[in-house]
Amino acid sequence: MPASQPESASARPIVAFFDVDNTLLHGASAYHVSRAAWKRGHVGVRDLLSFGWHQLRFVTVGENVKHFASAQERALGLAKGLPADELTTLADDVYEREIESRLWPETVELAREHIRKGHEVWLITAAPVDIAAVIARRLGLTGALGTMLRAQDGKLTGEFDGPVLHGARKAIAAEELATSLGADLADCWAYSDSRNDIPLLELVGNRIVVNPDAALAAHARTHDWPIMRLDPASIRAAVRRVRREGRAVRAENTKRQAG
């Protein structure tokens, strides 16, 4: 029998990783879900006010490691005792009521441009994967990577099930996914607003920073990374870059769904 031929480069998937909070979505996705949880009686007013403060600070000054840790601890407390499937139900409801109108249309269009090129588009976030998976599904994207919450006897325990997908851990998760798909990281893309995602951005061959915080903006200028501001000229340039430099792949590489 003749030796098998190597798989052509065009058959290898290309992955575009999109951060969610303040990159795809204005603000923090977990806050909107916590509001829905409050309306359904799962959390109290004090918890909601705490999340509200974090949302305001996140929108105005960006992510801070100390406050991120505080918010994650609070999120675990909110989740404790919640039926495991309720988080997805809440996220589905919140998508239509709160999240959809807060998505940045410009970043969504970039994600869809990748889909048109035949790329896989994965959301990657420190937020619970249940929330990110709903957003990915509603937008017709490939899937989502996010923080897992532990469940026991059908209810969330208030503990993480594995590491929080934040900082360097995002890069590890992205690399693991790319390896499992047979993707070449040099062909892959990443989008983020936060300095905490520099390891993820450095991992791939193509990166675009979106409305970056001050530290990421400085890093991007130093390393000559493209910066996309949410203005027409910057958005057109980013879309042209994907069209020009994003090698098209076969369509069957694109429709793998999360879960």
DRENTOR-729224 format. One record per residue: residue number from 1; residue in three letters; x negated, y, z negated of N, C-alpha, C, CB in turn. Coordinates in steps of 0.2 Angstrom, whole numbers, plus 5000, padded with zeros to 4 digits. Glycine has a CB too. Layout:
<rs>
    nr   rest   n.c1   n.c2   n.c3   ca.c1   ca.c2   ca.c3   c.c1   c.c2   c.c3   cb.c1   cb.c2   cb.c3
   NUM    Ala      X      Y      Z       X       Y       Z      X      Y      Z       X       Y       Z
...
</rs>
This chain:
<rs>
    nr   rest   n.c1   n.c2   n.c3   ca.c1   ca.c2   ca.c3   c.c1   c.c2   c.c3   cb.c1   cb.c2   cb.c3
     1    Met   4996   4994   5000    5000    5000    5000   4996   5006   5000    5005    5000    4994
     2    Pro   4998   5011   5004    4994    5018    5004   4994   5021   4997    4996    5022    5009
     3    Ala   4988   5024   4995    4988    5028    4989   4993   5033   4989    4981    5031    4988
     4    Ser   4997   5034   4983    5002    5040    4983   4999   5046   4984    5005    5039    4976
     5    Gln   5002   5051   4987    5000    5058    4988   5001   5062   4982    5003    5061    4994
     6    Pro   4997   5067   4980    4998    5071    4975   5004   5075   4976    4992    5076    4973
     7    Glu   5007   5077   4970    5013    5081    4971   5011   5088   4973    5017    5082    4964
     8    Ser   5015   5091   4978    5013    5098    4981   5014   5103   4975    5018    5099    4987
     9    Ala   5010   5108   4976    5011    5113    4971   5018   5117   4971    5006    5119    4973
    10    Ser   5021   5117   4977    5028    5120    4977   5033   5116   4973    5030    5121    4984
    11    Ala   5031   5110   4971    5036    5106    4967   5035   5107   4960    5035    5098    4969
    12    Arg   5030   5110   4958    5029    5111    4951   5033   5117   4948    5022    5113    4949
    13    Pro   5037   5116   4943    5041    5122    4940   5037   5128   4938    5046    5119    4935
    14    Ile   5040   5133   4939    5038    5140    4936   5042   5142   4931    5036    5145    4942
    15    Val   5040   5144   4925    5044    5146    4919   5043   5153   4918    5043    5141    4913
    16    Ala   5049   5157   4917    5049    5164    4914   5052   5164   4907    5053    5168    4919
    17    Phe   5048   5166   4903    5050    5166    4896   5052   5173   4894    5044    5164    4891
    18    Phe   5058   5174   4891    5061    5180    4889   5062   5181   4882    5067    5182    4893
    19    Asp   5059   5185   4878    5061    5187    4871   5068   5189   4872    5056    5192    4868
    20    Val   5071   5189   4866    5078    5191    4866   5079   5198   4863    5083    5186    4862
    21    Asp   5078   5198   4856    5080    5205    4853   5075   5210   4855    5079    5203    4845
    22    Asn   5079   5216   4857    5075    5222    4860   5072   5221   4866    5071    5224    4854
    23    Thr   5072   5215   4869    5070    5214    4876   5075   5212   4881    5065    5208    4876
    24    Leu   5079   5207   4879    5085    5206    4883   5091   5209   4880    5086    5198    4884
    25    Leu   5091   5210   4874    5097    5213    4870   5095   5219   4866    5100    5207    4865
    26    His   5099   5224   4866    5098    5230    4862   5100   5228   4854    5102    5236    4864
    27    Gly   5094   5227   4850    5095    5226    4843   5094   5218   4842    5102    5228    4841
    28    Ala   5097   5216   4836    5095    5209    4833   5101   5205   4834    5093    5210    4826
    29    Ser   5101   5199   4838    5106    5195    4839   5109   5192   4833    5104    5189    4844
    30    Ala   5105   5191   4828    5107    5187    4821   5112   5192   4818    5102    5185    4817
    31    Tyr   5111   5199   4818    5115    5204    4815   5122   5203   4817    5112    5211    4816
    32    His   5123   5203   4824    5130    5203    4827   5133   5196   4824    5130    5203    4834
    33    Val   5130   5191   4824    5133    5184    4822   5135   5185   4814    5128    5179    4823
    34    Ser   5130   5188   4810    5132    5189    4803   5138   5193   4802    5126    5192    4800
    35    Arg   5139   5198   4806    5146    5202    4806   5152   5198   4807    5146    5208    4811
    36    Ala   5151   5193   4812    5157    5189    4813   5158   5184   4807    5155    5185    4820
    37    Ala   5152   5182   4804    5152    5178    4798   5156   5181   4793    5146    5175    4796
    38    Trp   5155   5188   4792    5158    5192    4787   5165   5192   4788    5155    5199    4786
    39    Lys   5167   5193   4794    5174    5194    4796   5178   5187   4794    5175    5196    4803
    40    Arg   5174   5182   4795    5178    5175    4794   5177   5173   4786    5175    5170    4798
    41    Gly   5174   5177   4782    5173    5176    4775   5168   5172   4773    5180    5173    4773
    42    His   5163   5171   4778    5157    5167    4776   5152   5170   4772    5154    5164    4782
    43    Val   5151   5177   4772    5146    5181    4769   5150   5187   4766    5141    5183    4774
    44    Gly   5146   5190   4761    5149    5196    4757   5147   5203   4760    5147    5196    4750
    45    Val   5150   5208   4758    5148    5215    4760   5141   5216   4759    5153    5220    4757
    46    Arg   5138   5215   4753    5131    5216    4752   5127   5213   4757    5130    5214    4745
    47    Asp   5128   5207   4759    5124    5204    4764   5124   5207   4770    5126    5196    4764
    48    Leu   5130   5209   4772    5131    5213    4779   5128   5219   4779    5139    5214    4780
    49    Leu   5128   5223   4773    5125    5229    4773   5117   5228   4773    5126    5233    4766
    50    Ser   5114   5223   4770    5107    5222    4771   5105   5220   4778    5105    5216    4767
    51    Phe   5109   5216   4782    5108    5215    4789   5109   5222   4793    5113    5210    4791
    52    Gly   5114   5226   4791    5115    5232    4794   5109   5237   4794    5121    5236    4792
    53    Trp   5106   5237   4788    5100    5241    4787   5094   5238   4792    5098    5241    4780
    54    His   5093   5232   4792    5088    5229    4796   5089   5230   4803    5088    5221    4795
    55    Gln   5096   5230   4806    5097    5231    4812   5095   5238   4814    5105    5230    4814
    56    Leu   5097   5243   4810    5096    5250    4811   5088   5251   4812    5098    5255    4806
    57    Arg   5084   5248   4807    5077    5249    4807   5074   5246   4813    5074    5246    4801
    58    Phe   5077   5240   4815    5074    5236    4821   5075   5240   4827    5077    5229    4821
    59    Val   5081   5243   4828    5082    5247    4834   5078   5253   4835    5089    5249    4835
    60    Thr   5077   5256   4829    5073    5263    4829   5066   5263   4829    5076    5267    4823
    61    Val   5063   5258   4825    5056    5258    4824   5052   5251   4826    5054    5259    4817
    62    Gly   5056   5246   4828    5054    5240    4830   5052   5235   4825    5047    5241    4834
    63    Glu   5050   5229   4827    5049    5224    4822   5043   5225   4817    5048    5217    4826
    64    Asn   5044   5223   4811    5038    5224    4806   5038   5217   4803    5040    5229    4801
    65    Val   5032   5214   4802    5031    5207    4799   5034   5207   4792    5024    5205    4799
    66    Lys   5033   5212   4788    5036    5211    4781   5044   5211   4781    5034    5217    4777
    67    His   5047   5216   4785    5054    5216    4785   5057   5210   4789    5056    5222    4789
    68    Phe   5053   5207   4794    5055    5201    4798   5056   5196   4793    5050    5200    4803
    69    Ala   5051   5195   4788    5051    5189    4783   5057   5190   4779    5044    5189    4779
    70    Ser   5058   5196   4777    5064    5198    4772   5070   5196   4776    5064    5205    4770
    71    Ala   5071   5198   4782    5077    5197    4786   5078   5189   4787    5077    5200    4793
    72    Gln   5073   5185   4788    5073    5178    4789   5076   5175   4783    5067    5175    4791
    73    Glu   5073   5177   4777    5075    5174    4770   5083   5176   4769    5071    5177    4765
    74    Arg   5085   5182   4771    5092    5184    4770   5096   5179   4775    5093    5191    4772
    75    Ala   5094   5178   4781    5098    5174    4786   5099   5167   4783    5094    5174    4793
    76    Leu   5093   5164   4780    5094    5158    4778   5100   5157   4772    5087    5155    4775
    77    Gly   5100   5163   4768    5105    5163    4763   5112   5163   4766    5103    5169    4758
    78    Leu   5112   5167   4771    5119    5168    4774   5121   5161   4777    5119    5173    4780
    79    Ala   5116   5157   4780    5118    5151    4783   5120   5145   4779    5112    5149    4788
    80    Lys   5117   5146   4772    5118    5140    4768   5126   5138   4767    5115    5142    4761
    81    Gly   5127   5132   4768    5134    5130    4767   5138   5130   4773    5137    5133    4761
    82    Leu   5136   5134   4778    5140    5135    4784   5140   5128   4788    5137    5140    4789
    83    Pro   5146   5126   4790    5147    5120    4794   5142   5121   4800    5154    5119    4797
    84    Ala   5138   5115   4802    5133    5115    4806   5135   5118   4813    5130    5109    4807
    85    Asp   5141   5116   4815    5144    5118    4822   5147   5125   4822    5149    5113    4824
    86    Glu   5147   5128   4816    5151    5134    4816   5146   5140   4819    5152    5136    4808
    87    Leu   5140   5139   4818    5135    5144    4821   5136   5145   4828    5128    5143    4819
    88    Thr   5137   5139   4832    5138    5140    4839   5145   5143   4841    5137    5133    4842
    89    Thr   5150   5141   4837    5156    5144    4838   5156   5152   4837    5161    5141    4833
    90    Leu   5153   5154   4831    5152    5161    4830   5149   5164   4835    5149    5162    4823
    91    Ala   5143   5161   4838    5139    5165    4843   5143   5165   4850    5133    5161    4844
    92    Asp   5147   5160   4851    5151    5160    4857   5156   5166   4857    5155    5154    4858
    93    Asp   5159   5167   4851    5164    5172    4850   5161   5179   4850    5168    5171    4843
    94    Val   5155   5180   4847    5151    5186    4846   5149   5188   4853    5146    5185    4841
    95    Tyr   5147   5183   4857    5144    5185    4864   5149   5189   4868    5143    5178    4868
    96    Glu   5156   5187   4868    5161    5191    4871   5162   5198   4868    5167    5187    4872
    97    Arg   5162   5198   4861    5164    5204    4857   5159   5209   4856    5167    5202    4851
    98    Glu   5152   5206   4855    5147    5211    4853   5141   5211   4858    5145    5209    4846
    99    Ile   5139   5205   4860    5132    5204    4863   5132   5206   4870    5130    5197    4862
   100    Glu   5137   5204   4874    5137    5205    4881   5137   5212   4883    5144    5202    4884
   101    Ser   5140   5216   4879    5140    5224    4881   5133   5227   4879    5145    5227    4877
   102    Arg   5129   5223   4874    5123    5226    4872   5117   5223   4876    5122    5224    4865
   103    Leu   5118   5219   4881    5113    5216    4885   5110   5222   4889    5115    5210    4889
   104    Trp   5103   5222   4890    5100    5227    4895   5101   5224   4902    5093    5228    4893
   105    Pro   5106   5227   4906    5107    5225    4913   5101   5224   4917    5112    5230    4916
   106    Glu   5096   5229   4915    5090    5228    4919   5085   5222   4918    5085    5235    4918
   107    Thr   5085   5220   4911    5081    5214    4910   5085   5208   4912    5080    5214    4902
   108    Val   5092   5208   4911    5096    5202    4914   5095   5202   4921    5103    5204    4913
   109    Glu   5094   5207   4925    5093    5207    4932   5086   5204   4934    5094    5214    4936
   110    Leu   5081   5205   4930    5075    5202    4931   5075   5194   4930    5070    5205    4926
   111    Ala   5079   5192   4924    5080    5185    4923   5083   5182   4929    5084    5184    4917
   112    Arg   5088   5185   4932    5092    5182    4938   5087   5182   4944    5098    5186    4939
   113    Glu   5083   5187   4945    5078    5187    4950   5074   5181   4950    5074    5193    4950
   114    His   5072   5179   4944    5068    5173    4943   5072   5167   4945    5065    5172    4936
   115    Ile   5078   5167   4943    5082    5161    4945   5083   5161   4952    5089    5162    4942
   116    Arg   5084   5166   4956    5084    5166    4963   5078   5164   4966    5086    5173    4966
   117    Lys   5072   5165   4963    5066    5162    4966   5065   5155   4964    5060    5166    4963
   118    Gly   5070   5152   4961    5069    5145    4959   5066   5143   4953    5066    5141    4965
   119    His   5064   5148   4949    5061    5147    4943   5065   5145   4937    5057    5154    4941
   120    Glu   5063   5142   4932    5066    5141    4926   5066   5147   4921    5064    5134    4922
   121    Val   5071   5149   4918    5071    5155    4914   5073   5152   4907    5076    5160    4916
   122    Trp   5069   5153   4902    5070    5151    4895   5069   5157   4890    5065    5145    4893
   123    Leu   5075   5158   4886    5074    5162    4881   5070   5160   4875    5081    5164    4878
   124    Ile   5066   5164   4872    5062    5161    4867   5062   5167   4861    5054    5160    4869
   125    Thr   5064   5165   4855    5066    5169    4850   5065   5166   4843    5073    5172    4851
   126    Ala   5064   5171   4838    5064    5169    4831   5071   5168   4829    5060    5174    4827
   127    Ala   5076   5170   4832    5083    5169    4830   5085   5162   4830    5087    5174    4834
   128    Pro   5090   5160   4827    5092    5153    4827   5093   5151   4834    5098    5152    4823
   129    Val   5091   5145   4836    5092    5142    4843   5099   5142   4845    5088    5135    4844
   130    Asp   5103   5141   4840    5111    5140    4842   5113   5147   4845    5115    5139    4836
   131    Ile   5111   5152   4843    5113    5159    4846   5110   5160   4852    5111    5164    4841
   132    Ala   5103   5158   4853    5100    5159    4859   5102   5155   4865    5092    5158    4859
   133    Ala   5104   5149   4863    5107    5144    4868   5114   5146   4871    5108    5137    4865
   134    Val   5118   5150   4867    5124    5152    4869   5123   5158   4874    5128    5155    4863
   135    Ile   5118   5162   4873    5116    5168    4877   5114   5165   4884    5111    5173    4874
   136    Ala   5109   5160   4883    5106    5157    4889   5112   5154   4894    5101    5152    4888
   137    Arg   5116   5150   4890    5122    5147    4894   5126   5152   4897    5126    5142    4889
   138    Arg   5128   5157   4894    5133    5162    4896   5130   5166   4902    5135    5167    4891
   139    Leu   5123   5167   4902    5120    5170    4908   5118   5166   4913    5114    5174    4905
   140    Gly   5119   5159   4913    5117    5155    4918   5109   5153   4918    5119    5157    4925
   141    Leu   5106   5154   4913    5099    5153    4912   5097   5146   4911    5095    5157    4907
   142    Thr   5091   5144   4911    5089    5137    4910   5090   5134   4903    5082    5135    4913
   143    Gly   5088   5138   4898    5089    5135    4891   5086   5140   4886    5085    5129    4891
   144    Ala   5085   5138   4880    5082    5142    4875   5078   5139   4870    5088    5146    4871
   145    Leu   5073   5142   4867    5069    5140    4862   5070   5145   4856    5062    5139    4864
   146    Gly   5071   5142   4850    5072    5146    4844   5071   5143   4838    5080    5149    4845
   147    Thr   5072   5146   4833    5071    5143    4826   5077   5138   4824    5071    5149    4821
   148    Met   5075   5132   4822    5080    5127    4820   5081   5128   4813    5077    5120    4821
   149    Leu   5088   5127   4811    5090    5127    4804   5092   5120   4802    5096    5132    4803
   150    Arg   5090   5118   4796    5092    5111    4794   5099   5110   4792    5087    5110    4788
   151    Ala   5101   5105   4794    5108    5103    4792   5108   5096   4788    5113    5102    4798
   152    Gln   5113   5096   4783    5114    5089    4779   5121   5088   4778    5109    5089    4773
   153    Asp   5124   5082   4779    5131    5081    4778   5135   5086   4782    5132    5081    4771
   154    Gly   5133   5088   4788    5137    5092    4792   5137   5100   4790    5144    5090    4792
   155    Lys   5133   5102   4785    5132    5109    4783   5125   5111   4783    5135    5110    4776
   156    Leu   5124   5117   4785    5117    5120    4785   5115   5121   4777    5117    5127    4788
   157    Thr   5109   5119   4776    5106    5119    4769   5103   5126   4767    5101    5113    4769
   158    Gly   5102   5130   4772    5098    5136    4770   5091   5136   4770    5100    5138    4763
   159    Glu   5089   5131   4774    5081    5129    4775   5080   5129   4783    5079    5123    4772
   160    Phe   5074   5131   4784    5071    5130    4791   5070   5122   4793    5065    5134    4793
   161    Asp   5072   5120   4799    5070    5113    4801   5064   5114   4806    5076    5110    4804
   162    Gly   5058   5115   4803    5052    5116    4807   5050   5124   4806    5053    5114    4814
   163    Pro   5045   5126   4810    5042    5132    4810   5047   5138   4813    5035    5133    4813
   164    Val   5046   5144   4810    5050    5149    4813   5046   5151   4820    5050    5156    4809
   165    Leu   5050   5152   4825    5047    5154    4832   5045   5161   4832    5051    5152    4838
   166    His   5040   5163   4829    5038    5170    4828   5030   5170   4829    5040    5173    4821
   167    Gly   5028   5176   4833    5021    5177    4833   5017   5171   4837    5017    5177    4827
   168    Ala   5012   5168   4835    5008    5163    4838   5012   5157   4839    5002    5162    4834
   169    Arg   5017   5156   4835    5021    5150    4835   5025   5150   4842    5026    5149    4829
   170    Lys   5027   5156   4844    5031    5156    4850   5026   5154   4856    5033    5164    4852
   171    Ala   5020   5156   4856    5015    5154    4861   5014   5146   4861    5008    5157    4860
   172    Ile   5014   5143   4855    5013    5136    4855   5019   5132   4858    5012    5134    4847
   173    Ala   5025   5135   4856    5031    5132    4859   5032   5133   4866    5038    5135    4855
   174    Ala   5030   5138   4869    5030    5140    4876   5025   5135   4879    5028    5147    4878
   175    Glu   5019   5134   4877    5014    5130    4880   5017   5122   4880    5008    5130    4876
   176    Glu   5020   5120   4874    5022    5113    4874   5028   5112   4879    5025    5112    4867
   177    Leu   5032   5117   4880    5038    5116    4885   5034   5116   4892    5043    5122    4884
   178    Ala   5030   5121   4893    5027    5121    4900   5023   5114   4902    5022    5127    4901
   179    Thr   5020   5111   4897    5016    5105    4897   5022   5100   4899    5012    5103    4891
   180    Ser   5027   5099   4895    5032    5094    4896   5035   5095   4903    5037    5095    4891
   181    Leu   5036   5101   4906    5039    5101    4912   5034   5101   4918    5042    5108    4913
   182    Gly   5027   5100   4916    5022    5100    4922   5021   5106   4925    5024    5095    4927
   183    Ala   5022   5112   4921    5021    5119    4924   5014   5121   4923    5026    5124    4921
   184    Asp   5011   5125   4927    5005    5128    4927   5006   5135   4924    5001    5129    4934
   185    Leu   5003   5136   4918    5004    5142    4914   5002   5148   4918    5001    5142    4907
   186    Ala   4997   5147   4922    4994    5153    4927   5000   5155   4931    4988    5150    4931
   187    Asp   5005   5151   4933    5010    5153    4937   5016   5156   4933    5012    5148    4942
   188    Cys   5016   5155   4927    5022    5157    4923   5022   5164   4921    5022    5152    4916
   189    Trp   5028   5166   4918    5029    5173    4916   5031   5174   4909    5034    5176    4921
   190    Ala   5030   5180   4906    5033    5181    4900   5035   5189   4899    5028    5179    4894
   191    Tyr   5040   5190   4895    5043    5197    4894   5044   5198   4887    5049    5198    4898
   192    Ser   5042   5203   4884    5043    5205    4877   5042   5212   4876    5038    5201    4873
   193    Asp   5045   5215   4870    5044    5222    4868   5039   5222   4862    5051    5225    4866
   194    Ser   5037   5217   4859    5034    5217    4852   5027   5215   4852    5038    5212    4848
   195    Arg   5023   5218   4848    5016    5216    4847   5015   5209   4845    5013    5221    4843
   196    Asn   5020   5207   4841    5020    5200    4838   5020   5195   4844    5026    5199    4834
   197    Asp   5022   5197   4850    5022    5192    4855   5016   5192   4860    5028    5193    4860
   198    Ile   5011   5196   4858    5005    5196    4862   5002   5189   4863    4999    5200    4858
   199    Pro   5002   5184   4858    5000    5178    4860   5003   5174   4866    5000    5173    4854
   200    Leu   5010   5175   4866    5014    5173    4871   5012   5176   4878    5022    5174    4870
   201    Leu   5012   5183   4878    5010    5186    4884   5003   5184   4887    5011    5194    4882
   202    Glu   4999   5183   4882    4992    5181    4884   4992   5174   4887    4987    5182    4878
   203    Leu   4997   5170   4885    4997    5163    4887   4998   5162   4895    5002    5159    4883
   204    Val   5002   5166   4898    5004    5165    4904   5000   5170   4909    5011    5167    4905
   205    Gly   5001   5168   4916    4997    5172    4921   5000   5178   4923    4996    5168    4927
   206    Asn   5007   5179   4921    5010    5185    4923   5014   5187   4917    5015    5184    4929
   207    Arg   5013   5194   4915    5017    5196    4909   5019   5203   4911    5013    5196    4903
   208    Ile   5025   5205   4908    5028    5212    4909   5030   5214   4902    5033    5213    4914
   209    Val   5028   5219   4899    5030    5222    4893   5036   5226   4894    5025    5225    4888
   210    Val   5041   5225   4890    5048    5229    4891   5049   5234   4885    5054    5224    4892
   211    Asn   5050   5240   4887    5051    5245    4881   5046   5243   4875    5058    5245    4879
   212    Pro   5040   5243   4876    5036    5240    4870   5035   5245   4864    5029    5239    4873
   213    Asp   5034   5242   4858    5032    5246    4853   5026   5249   4854    5033    5241    4846
   214    Ala   5024   5253   4849    5017    5257    4850   5011   5253   4851    5016    5262    4845
   215    Ala   5011   5248   4847    5005    5243    4847   5004   5239   4853    5005    5239    4841
   216    Leu   5010   5237   4855    5010    5233    4862   5009   5237   4868    5017    5229    4862
   217    Ala   5011   5243   4867    5010    5248    4873   5003   5250   4873    5014    5255    4872
   218    Ala   4999   5251   4868    4992    5252    4868   4988   5246   4871    4990    5254    4861
   219    His   4990   5240   4868    4987    5234    4870   4988   5233   4878    4990    5228    4867
   220    Ala   4994   5234   4880    4996    5233    4887   4991   5238   4892    5003    5235    4889
   221    Arg   4991   5244   4889    4987    5249    4893   4979   5247   4893    4987    5256    4890
   222    Thr   4977   5245   4888    4970    5243    4888   4969   5237   4892    4968    5240    4880
   223    His   4973   5232   4893    4973    5226    4897   4976   5227   4904    4975    5220    4893
   224    Asp   4978   5233   4906    4981    5234    4912   4987   5229   4913    4976    5233    4918
   225    Trp   4991   5228   4908    4997    5225    4909   5003   5229   4912    4999    5221    4903
   226    Pro   5007   5227   4916    5013    5231    4918   5018   5232   4912    5017    5227    4924
   227    Ile   5020   5239   4912    5025    5241    4907   5031   5243   4910    5022    5247    4903
   228    Met   5037   5240   4908    5043    5242    4911   5047   5246   4906    5047    5235    4913
   229    Arg   5048   5252   4908    5053    5256    4904   5060   5255   4907    5051    5263    4904
   230    Leu   5065   5257   4903    5072    5256    4906   5074   5262   4910    5077    5254    4900
   231    Asp   5070   5263   4915    5072    5269    4920   5071   5266   4927    5067    5275    4919
   232    Pro   5075   5269   4932    5076    5266    4938   5069   5264   4942    5080    5270    4943
   233    Ala   5064   5269   4942    5058    5267    4945   5054   5261   4942    5054    5274    4945
   234    Ser   5054   5261   4936    5050    5256    4932   5054   5249   4933    5050    5257    4925
   235    Ile   5060   5249   4933    5064    5243    4935   5063   5240   4942    5072    5244    4933
   236    Arg   5064   5245   4947    5062    5243    4954   5055   5240   4954    5063    5249    4958
   237    Ala   5051   5243   4951    5044    5240    4952   5043   5233   4949    5039    5245    4948
   238    Ala   5046   5232   4943    5046    5225    4940   5050   5220   4945    5050    5226    4933
   239    Val   5055   5222   4947    5059    5217    4952   5055   5216   4958    5066    5220    4954
   240    Arg   5051   5221   4961    5047    5220    4967   5041   5216   4965    5045    5227    4969
   241    Arg   5039   5216   4959    5033    5212    4957   5035   5205   4957    5030    5214    4950
   242    Val   5041   5203   4954    5043    5196    4954   5044   5194   4961    5050    5196    4950
   243    Arg   5047   5198   4965    5049    5196    4972   5042   5194   4976    5053    5201    4976
   244    Arg   5037   5199   4975    5031    5198    4978   5026   5193   4975    5027    5205    4978
   245    Glu   5026   5192   4969    5021    5188    4966   5024   5182   4963    5017    5192    4960
   246    Gly   5030   5181   4962    5033    5175    4960   5034   5170   4965    5040    5177    4956
   247    Arg   5030   5165   4965    5030    5160    4970   5037   5156   4970    5024    5155    4970
   248    Ala   5040   5156   4975    5047    5152    4975   5045   5144   4974    5051    5153    4982
   249    Val   5050   5141   4971    5049    5134    4970   5056   5131   4972    5048    5132    4963
   250    Arg   5056   5124   4973    5062    5121    4975   5068   5122   4970    5061    5113    4976
   251    Ala   5074   5122   4973    5079    5124    4968   5081   5118   4963    5086    5124    4973
   252    Glu   5079   5112   4964    5080    5107    4959   5076   5108   4953    5079    5100    4962
   253    Asn   5072   5112   4953    5068    5114    4947   5071   5118   4942    5061    5116    4948
   254    Thr   5077   5121   4944    5079    5127    4940   5085   5126   4936    5081    5132    4945
   255    Lys   5089   5120   4937    5096    5120    4934   5096   5115   4927    5101    5117    4938
   256    Arg   5090   5114   4925    5090    5110    4918   5093   5114   4913    5083    5108    4917
   257    Gln   5098   5112   4909    5101    5116    4904   5099   5114   4897    5109    5115    4905
   258    Ala   5099   5118   4893    5097    5117    4886   5102   5111   4883    5097    5123    4881
   259    Gly   5099   5107   4879    5103    5102    4875   5105   5096   4880    5109    5105    4872
</rs>
